[in-house]
Amino acid sequence: MRCVHLNRVGEQCRDQALEGRQLCAFHSRILEDDDPEIRREAVSGRREGTSRFPLIYRVAALVLLLIFLLEAFDPIRSWLGF
């Protein structure tokens, strides 16, 4: 039996599947750690209050936002005549 792995184009792998499995030696080695149950537990096990972005990224984003707002504020203020 052929390996059941499909590439991005949709072509099936040409290698033979391992005995008692559906994947060839190459693809079973890559995909053997991919367990949806473990991924689901890892996502649900995350604390609710944590962010995936570190604090330094959030501070940098805030500084950039303030710079852009201050740059936009000057033309608006001069347009209004203040």
N, C-alpha and C positions, 0 to 999 in steps of 0.2 A: 504494500500500500504506500502511496506517495504521502509526503508531508502535507498537512492541511494548511500550512501558513500561506497567507496571501500578502504580496507586496503592495506598495501604494498604487500601482497601476492595476492591480487586480489579478496578476498572474500568480499561479500556484507554484510553490517551491518544487524543483525537479528531483530533489533527493528522496531517498526511501525513508519512511518513518521507522523509528526504533521499535523493537519487539514489544508489544503490549501498550504502545503509546501512539499518539496521532501526529507527533512532530519528529523531525529529524534530529540528529545529535546537535547540530548548530543551533536550531531554534528552540529546542527544549532547554538548552543551557541558558539561553537569553531569557526565556519566558517562565522558567520554573519558579522564580521568586515573585512573579506577578500574581498575587492572590487578592481578589477583590474584597474578601472578608477582612484581611489585614489592613487594606487601605481604608475601608469604611470605619474600622475601629480606631485607626490613627486620626482620622478626621473628626470623629465624634469624641475622641479622647482629649482634643485640644480644649484648653480653657476658653470660656466665652469672652473674657475680657482682653485676650491677647490679640495683637495685630501681627500680621506677617511682615509688616514693614518696620524696620528698626527706627528708633527715636530720631536718629540723625537725619534720616531721609525725610521724616515729617517736618523737622525743623528747617531743613533746606528748602522744602516745598513752601513752607510758610514765608520764609524770607524772600523767595522769588516772587511769590504772589504779592507781597507788600511792595516790592520794587516795581512790578508792573502796574499796580494800582496807583502808586504815587506818580509814575510817569504818565498815566492816563489822566490823573486828576489835574495836572497843570494846564493842559490844553482846554479842558472843560471849564476850569476856573477863568482862564483868559477869555474864552468865548462868551461866558456869562458876564464878563466885565468886572470881576472882583479883583 
